[in-house]
Amino acid sequence: MAKSGTGQPAGLRERKKARTRAAIQSEALRLFREQGYRETSIEQIAEAAEVSPSTVFHYFPTKPDLVLYDALDEPLLEAFRAAPRNLSAISAFRAVLAQTFGDLQGAEAAAQLERERLLRSVPELRQAAVDMLAGMFDQIAALAAERTGRPADDDQVVAASGAIVGVGLAAWLASGGDIGLMLRRMDAGLAALEQGFRF
């Protein structure tokens, strides 16, 4: 059963919204693959998804959001919030990363690969992806602060959160579009952060 952002079973309305969002993004990714990102209009996406252009913009305020949005981001952050408090922030993030992305199959895996291809091949999307990853710093810092009882601007919270984001960015840049390699590099980077770099 689908889950809400709080981990509770999602209500009918929330499930319907999730299905609509997924359908719009799926059609957008298909059209981007077939026609090209720049060549595809919001009106074409709306028609393919059988919704109005205003509905597309309701779920995805900008065209890049159609590619940037990742349905796994919220479950990842919720799992980080719920991870055992005896784990350090870095250990917890490493565990939930494997839990969230470790078993992607079928349509989910295909969508991730298509998003990755677009994020790397369209310059405006590549820049937006870097900006979005940097923007996750505030979310991770807020959750790390919540987990530790420290303020979000505590030096150690800032450093740990920045390190997590930095490892993620480095893994993405150095993966060449291979999602499996990106995840392995991120796990290795987080493990090195836990142990302290020795080189």
TORVONU-570925 format. One record per residue: x, y, z of N, C-alpha, C, O in turn; residue in three letters. Coordinates in steps of 0.2 Angstrom, whole numbers, padded with zeros to 4 digits, always signed. Layout:
<rs>
XYZXYZXYZXYZAla...
</rs>
This chain:
<rs>
+0004-0006+0000+0000+0000+0000+0004+0006+0000+0010+0006+0003Met+0002+0011-0004+0006+0017-0004+0006+0021+0003+0002+0020+0007Ala+0012+0024+0004+0013+0027+0011+0013+0035+0010+0015+0037+0005Lys+0010+0038+0015+0011+0046+0015+0018+0048+0017+0022+0044+0019Ser+0019+0054+0017+0025+0057+0019+0027+0056+0026+0032+0056+0029Gly+0022+0054+0030+0023+0052+0037+0023+0045+0039+0024+0043+0044Thr+0023+0041+0033+0024+0034+0034+0018+0030+0035+0018+0024+0036Gly+0012+0034+0036+0006+0031+0037+0003+0029+0030+0004+0032+0025Gln-0002+0024+0030-0005+0022+0023-0008+0029+0020-0012+0032+0024Pro-0007+0030+0014-0010+0036+0011-0017+0035+0010-0020+0030+0008Ala-0021+0041+0010-0028+0041+0009-0029+0041+0001-0025+0041-0003Gly-0036+0040+0000-0037+0039-0007-0035+0045-0011-0033+0045-0017Leu-0037+0051-0009-0035+0057-0012-0027+0058-0014-0025+0060-0019Arg-0023+0056-0008-0016+0056-0009-0014+0051-0014-0009+0053-0018Glu-0017+0045-0014-0015+0040-0019-0016+0042-0026-0013+0041-0031Arg-0022+0046-0027-0024+0048-0034-0019+0053-0036-0017+0053-0042Lys-0017+0058-0032-0013+0063-0033-0006+0060-0035-0003+0062-0040Lys-0004+0055-0032+0003+0052-0033+0002+0048-0040+0007+0049-0044Ala-0003+0045-0042-0004+0042-0048-0004+0047-0054-0001+0046-0059Arg-0008+0053-0053-0008+0058-0058-0001+0061-0059+0001+0062-0065Thr+0003+0062-0054+0010+0065-0054+0014+0060-0058+0018+0062-0062Arg+0014+0053-0056+0018+0048-0059+0016+0048-0067+0020+0047-0071Ala+0009+0048-0068+0007+0048-0075+0010+0053-0080+0012+0052-0085Ala+0009+0059-0077+0012+0065-0080+0019+0065-0082+0022+0066-0087Ile+0023+0063-0076+0030+0062-0077+0032+0057-0082+0037+0057-0086Gln+0029+0051-0082+0030+0045-0086+0029+0048-0094+0033+0046-0098Ser+0024+0051-0095+0022+0053-0102+0027+0059-0104+0030+0059-0110Glu+0029+0063-0099+0034+0068-0101+0041+0065-0103+0044+0066-0108Ala+0043+0060-0099+0050+0056-0100+0049+0053-0107+0054+0053-0110Leu+0044+0050-0108+0043+0046-0115+0043+0051-0120+0047+0050-0125Arg+0040+0057-0120+0040+0062-0125+0047+0065-0126+0049+0066-0132Leu+0050+0066-0120+0057+0069-0121+0062+0064-0124+0066+0066-0128Phe+0061+0058-0123+0065+0052-0126+0064+0052-0134+0068+0052-0138Arg+0057+0052-0135+0055+0052-0142+0056+0058-0147+0058+0057-0152Glu+0055+0064-0144+0055+0070-0147+0061+0075-0146+0063+0079-0150Gln+0064+0074-0140+0069+0078-0137+0066+0083-0132+0060+0084-0132Gly+0070+0085-0127+0067+0089-0122+0065+0096-0124+0059+0098-0122Tyr+0069+0099-0128+0067+0106-0130+0061+0106-0135+0057+0111-0135Arg+0061+0101-0139+0055+0100-0144+0048+0098-0141+0044+0099-0145Glu+0048+0096-0135+0042+0094-0132+0039+0099-0128+0042+0103-0124Thr+0032+0101-0129+0029+0106-0126+0025+0103-0120+0023+0098-0120Ser+0023+0108-0115+0019+0106-0110+0012+0104-0112+0009+0099-0110Ile+0010+0107-0118+0003+0105-0121+0003+0098-0123-0002+0094-0122Glu+0009+0096-0126+0009+0089-0128+0009+0084-0123+0006+0079-0123Gln+0013+0086-0117+0013+0082-0111+0006+0081-0108+0004+0076-0106Ile+0003+0087-0108-0004+0087-0105-0009+0082-0109-0013+0078-0106Ala-0008+0083-0115-0013+0079-0120-0011+0071-0119-0016+0067-0118Glu-0005+0069-0119-0003+0062-0118-0005+0060-0111-0007+0054-0111Ala-0005+0064-0106-0007+0061-0099-0014+0062-0098-0016+0060-0093Ala-0018+0065-0103-0025+0066-0102-0027+0071-0096-0031+0069-0093Glu-0023+0076-0096-0024+0081-0091-0024+0088-0094-0022+0088-0100Val-0025+0093-0091-0025+0100-0094-0017+0103-0092-0014+0100-0088Ser-0015+0107-0096-0009+0110-0095-0008+0113-0088-0003+0113-0085Pro-0014+0116-0086-0013+0119-0079-0012+0114-0074-0009+0115-0068Ser-0015+0107-0075-0014+0102-0070-0006+0100-0070-0003+0098-0065Thr-0003+0100-0076+0004+0099-0077+0008+0103-0072+0012+0102-0069Val+0006+0110-0073+0010+0115-0069+0008+0115-0062+0012+0117-0058Phe+0002+0112-0060+0001+0111-0053+0005+0106-0050+0008+0107-0044His+0007+0101-0053+0011+0096-0051+0019+0097-0052+0023+0096-0048Tyr+0020+0101-0057+0027+0102-0059+0027+0109-0062+0026+0111-0067Phe+0029+0114-0057+0029+0121-0058+0033+0124-0064+0031+0129-0067Pro+0038+0120-0066+0042+0122-0071+0044+0116-0076+0043+0110-0073Thr+0046+0117-0082+0047+0111-0086+0053+0107-0083+0052+0101-0084Lys+0058+0110-0081+0064+0105-0078+0061+0101-0072+0064+0096-0071Pro+0056+0103-0069+0054+0099-0063+0051+0092-0065+0051+0088-0062Asp+0049+0092-0072+0046+0086-0074+0052+0080-0074+0050+0074-0074Leu+0058+0082-0075+0064+0078-0075+0067+0078-0068+0069+0072-0065Val+0067+0083-0064+0071+0084-0058+0067+0080-0052+0070+0077-0048Leu+0060+0080-0053+0056+0077-0047+0058+0069-0047+0058+0066-0052Tyr+0060+0067-0041+0061+0060-0040+0056+0058-0034+0057+0060-0028Asp+0052+0053-0036+0047+0051-0031+0051+0047-0025+0047+0046-0020Ala+0057+0046-0025+0060+0042-0020+0064+0047-0015+0066+0045-0010Leu+0064+0053-0017+0067+0058-0012+0063+0058-0005+0067+0058+0000Asp+0057+0059-0005+0053+0059+0001+0054+0053+0005+0055+0054+0011Glu+0053+0047+0002+0054+0041+0006+0061+0041+0009+0062+0038+0015Pro+0066+0043+0005+0073+0043+0008+0074+0048+0014+0077+0046+0019Leu+0071+0054+0014+0071+0058+0019+0067+0056+0025+0069+0057+0031Leu+0062+0053+0024+0058+0050+0029+0061+0044+0033+0061+0044+0039Glu+0064+0040+0029+0068+0034+0032+0074+0037+0036+0076+0034+0041Ala+0077+0042+0034+0083+0046+0037+0080+0048+0044+0083+0047+0049Phe+0074+0051+0044+0071+0054+0050+0070+0048+0055+0070+0049+0061Arg+0068+0042+0052+0065+0037+0057+0071+0032+0058+0070+0027+0062Ala+0077+0033+0056+0083+0028+0057+0084+0028+0064+0084+0033+0068Ala+0087+0023+0067+0088+0022+0074+0093+0028+0076+0098+0030+0073Pro+0091+0031+0082+0095+0037+0084+0102+0035+0087+0106+0039+0088Arg+0104+0028+0088+0110+0027+0090+0115+0027+0084+0121+0026+0085Asn+0113+0028+0078+0117+0028+0072+0119+0036+0071+0115+0040+0072Leu+0125+0037+0069+0127+0044+0067+0123+0046+0061+0120+0042+0058Ser+0123+0052+0060+0119+0055+0054+0122+0052+0048+0118+0050+0043Ala+0129+0051+0047+0131+0048+0041+0130+0041+0040+0128+0038+0035Ile+0130+0037+0046+0129+0030+0046+0121+0029+0044+0120+0024+0040Ser+0117+0033+0047+0110+0033+0045+0108+0034+0038+0105+0030+0035Ala+0112+0039+0035+0110+0041+0028+0113+0035+0024+0110+0034+0019Phe+0118+0032+0026+0121+0027+0022+0116+0021+0022+0115+0018+0016Arg+0114+0019+0027+0109+0014+0028+0103+0015+0024+0100+0011+0020Ala+0100+0021+0024+0093+0022+0021+0094+0023+0013+0090+0022+0010Val+0100+0025+0011+0102+0026+0004+0101+0019+0001+0098+0018-0004Leu+0104+0014+0004+0104+0007+0002+0097+0004+0002+0095+0001-0003Ala+0094+0006+0007+0087+0003+0008+0082+0006+0003+0078+0003+0000Gln+0083+0013+0001+0078+0016-0004+0080+0015-0011+0075+0014-0015Thr+0086+0014-0013+0088+0014-0020+0091+0007-0021+0092+0005-0027Phe+0092+0003-0016+0095-0004-0018+0092-0009-0022+0095-0013-0025Gly+0085-0009-0022+0081-0014-0026+0077-0011-0031+0071-0014-0032Asp+0079-0006-0035+0075-0003-0040+0074-0008-0046+0079-0011-0048Leu+0068-0009-0048+0067-0014-0054+0062-0011-0058+0058-0006-0057Gln+0061-0014-0064+0056-0012-0069+0055-0005-0070+0060-0002-0072Gly+0049-0002-0070+0047+0004-0072+0051+0010-0068+0053+0015-0070Ala+0052+0008-0061+0055+0013-0057+0063+0014-0059+0065+0019-0060Glu+0066+0008-0061+0073+0008-0063+0073+0012-0070+0078+0016-0071Ala+0069+0010-0074+0069+0013-0081+0068+0021-0080+0071+0025-0084Ala+0063+0023-0076+0062+0030-0075+0069+0034-0073+0070+0039-0075Ala+0072+0030-0068+0078+0033-0065+0083+0034-0070+0087+0039-0071Gln+0084+0029-0075+0089+0029-0080+0087+0035-0085+0092+0038-0087Leu+0081+0035-0087+0079+0041-0092+0080+0047-0089+0083+0052-0092Glu+0078+0048-0082+0080+0055-0079+0087+0056-0079+0089+0062-0080Arg+0091+0051-0078+0098+0052-0077+0101+0054-0084+0105+0058-0085Glu+0099+0051-0089+0101+0053-0096+0099+0060-0098+0104+0063-0100Arg+0093+0062-0096+0091+0069-0098+0095+0074-0093+0098+0079-0096Leu+0096+0072-0087+0100+0077-0083+0107+0078-0085+0110+0083-0083Leu+0110+0073-0088+0117+0074-0091+0117+0077-0098+0122+0080-0099Arg+0112+0076-0102+0113+0078-0109+0110+0085-0110+0112+0088-0115Ser+0106+0088-0106+0103+0094-0107+0106+0099-0102+0105+0098-0096Val+0110+0104-0105+0114+0108-0100+0109+0112-0095+0112+0112-0089Pro+0103+0114-0096+0099+0118-0091+0097+0113-0086+0097+0115-0080Glu+0096+0106-0088+0094+0101-0083+0100+0099-0078+0099+0098-0072Leu+0106+0099-0081+0112+0097-0077+0113+0102-0072+0115+0101-0066Arg+0113+0109-0074+0114+0114-0069+0109+0114-0064+0110+0115-0058Gln+0102+0113-0066+0097+0112-0061+0098+0107-0056+0096+0107-0050Ala+0100+0101-0059+0102+0095-0054+0107+0097-0049+0106+0095-0043Ala+0112+0100-0051+0117+0102-0046+0114+0107-0041+0116+0106-0035Val+0110+0112-0043+0107+0116-0039+0103+0113-0034+0102+0114-0028Asp+0099+0108-0036+0094+0104-0032+0098+0100-0027+0096+0100-0021Met+0103+0097-0029+0107+0093-0024+0110+0097-0019+0110+0096-0013Leu+0112+0103-0021+0115+0108-0016+0109+0110-0011+0110+0111-0005Ala+0103+0111-0014+0097+0113-0010+0095+0108-0005+0091+0110+0000Gly+0097+0102-0006+0095+0096-0001+0099+0097+0006+0097+0094+0011Met+0104+0101+0006+0108+0103+0012+0104+0105+0017+0104+0102+0023Phe+0099+0110+0016+0095+0112+0022+0090+0107+0024+0089+0106+0030Asp+0088+0102+0020+0083+0097+0022+0087+0092+0026+0085+0090+0032Gln+0093+0090+0024+0097+0085+0028+0100+0088+0034+0100+0085+0039Ile+0102+0094+0034+0104+0098+0041+0098+0098+0046+0099+0097+0052Ala+0092+0099+0043+0086+0100+0048+0085+0093+0051+0083+0093+0057Ala+0085+0088+0047+0084+0081+0049+0090+0079+0054+0088+0075+0059Leu+0096+0080+0052+0102+0079+0056+0101+0082+0063+0103+0079+0068Ala+0099+0088+0063+0098+0092+0069+0092+0089+0074+0093+0088+0080Ala+0087+0087+0070+0081+0084+0074+0084+0077+0077+0082+0076+0083Glu+0088+0073+0073+0090+0067+0076+0095+0068+0082+0094+0064+0087Arg+0099+0073+0082+0104+0074+0087+0102+0079+0093+0105+0079+0098Thr+0097+0082+0092+0095+0087+0097+0099+0093+0097+0099+0097+0101Gly+0103+0094+0091+0107+0100+0091+0104+0105+0086+0099+0103+0082Arg+0106+0111+0086+0103+0116+0081+0105+0115+0074+0111+0112+0074Pro+0101+0117+0069+0103+0116+0062+0110+0119+0060+0113+0117+0056Ala+0111+0125+0064+0118+0128+0062+0123+0126+0067+0129+0130+0067Asp+0123+0121+0071+0128+0118+0074+0134+0116+0070+0133+0113+0064Asp+0140+0117+0072+0146+0116+0067+0146+0109+0065+0147+0108+0059Asp+0145+0104+0069+0145+0097+0067+0139+0095+0063+0140+0091+0058Gln+0133+0098+0064+0128+0096+0060+0129+0099+0053+0128+0096+0048Val+0132+0105+0052+0133+0108+0046+0138+0104+0042+0138+0103+0036Val+0144+0102+0046+0149+0099+0043+0147+0092+0040+0148+0090+0034Ala+0143+0088+0044+0141+0082+0042+0136+0082+0036+0136+0078+0032Ala+0131+0087+0037+0126+0088+0031+0130+0090+0025+0128+0087+0019Ser+0134+0094+0025+0138+0096+0019+0142+0090+0016+0143+0090+0010Gly+0145+0086+0021+0149+0081+0018+0144+0076+0015+0146+0073+0010Ala+0138+0074+0017+0134+0070+0014+0132+0072+0007+0132+0069+0002Ile+0130+0079+0007+0129+0082+0000+0135+0082-0005+0134+0080-0010Val+0141+0083-0002+0147+0083-0006+0148+0076-0009+0150+0076-0015Gly+0147+0071-0005+0149+0064-0007+0143+0063-0013+0145+0060-0018Val+0137+0065-0012+0132+0064-0017+0134+0067-0023+0133+0064-0029Gly+0136+0073-0023+0137+0077-0029+0143+0074-0032+0143+0073-0039Leu+0149+0072-0029+0155+0069-0032+0153+0062-0035+0155+0061-0040Ala+0149+0058-0032+0147+0052-0034+0143+0053-0041+0144+0049-0046Ala+0139+0058-0041+0135+0059-0047+0139+0061-0053+0138+0059-0058Trp+0143+0066-0051+0148+0069-0057+0152+0063-0059+0154+0063-0065Leu+0155+0059-0055+0160+0054-0057+0157+0047-0059+0161+0042-0061Ala+0150+0047-0060+0147+0040-0062+0146+0039-0069+0145+0034-0071Ser+0146+0045-0073+0145+0044-0080+0138+0042-0082+0137+0039-0087Gly+0133+0043-0078+0127+0040-0079+0125+0033-0077+0119+0031-0078Gly+0130+0030-0074+0129+0023-0072+0126+0023-0065+0130+0025-0060Asp+0119+0022-0064+0116+0023-0057+0119+0018-0052+0120+0020-0046Ile+0121+0012-0054+0124+0007-0049+0130+0010-0047+0132+0009-0041Gly+0135+0012-0052+0141+0015-0050+0140+0021-0045+0144+0022-0040Leu+0136+0025-0047+0134+0031-0042+0133+0029-0035+0136+0032-0030Met+0128+0024-0034+0127+0022-0028+0132+0019-0024+0133+0020-0018Leu+0136+0015-0028+0142+0012-0025+0147+0017-0023+0150+0016-0017Arg+0148+0022-0027+0153+0027-0025+0151+0031-0019+0155+0033-0015Arg+0144+0032-0019+0141+0036-0013+0142+0032-0007+0144+0035-0002Met+0141+0026-0007+0141+0021-0001+0149+0021+0001+0150+0022+0007Asp+0153+0021-0004+0160+0020-0002+0163+0027+0001+0167+0027+0006Ala+0160+0033-0002+0162+0039+0001+0159+0040+0008+0163+0043+0012Gly+0153+0038+0009+0150+0039+0016+0154+0034+0021+0155+0036+0027Leu+0156+0028+0018+0160+0024+0023+0167+0027+0025+0169+0027+0030Ala+0170+0030+0020+0176+0034+0021+0175+0040+0026+0179+0041+0030Ala+0169+0043+0025+0168+0048+0030+0167+0046+0037+0170+0049+0042Leu+0164+0040+0038+0163+0037+0044+0170+0035+0047+0171+0036+0053Glu+0174+0033+0043+0181+0030+0046+0186+0035+0046+0191+0034+0050Gln+0185+0041+0042+0190+0046+0042+0195+0044+0036+0198+0038+0035Gly+0196+0049+0031+0200+0047+0025+0207+0046+0027+0210+0050+0032Phe+0210+0041+0024+0217+0040+0025+0221+0039+0019+0222+0034+0016Arg+0223+0045+0016+0227+0045+0010+0231+0051+0009+0235+0052+0004Phe
</rs>
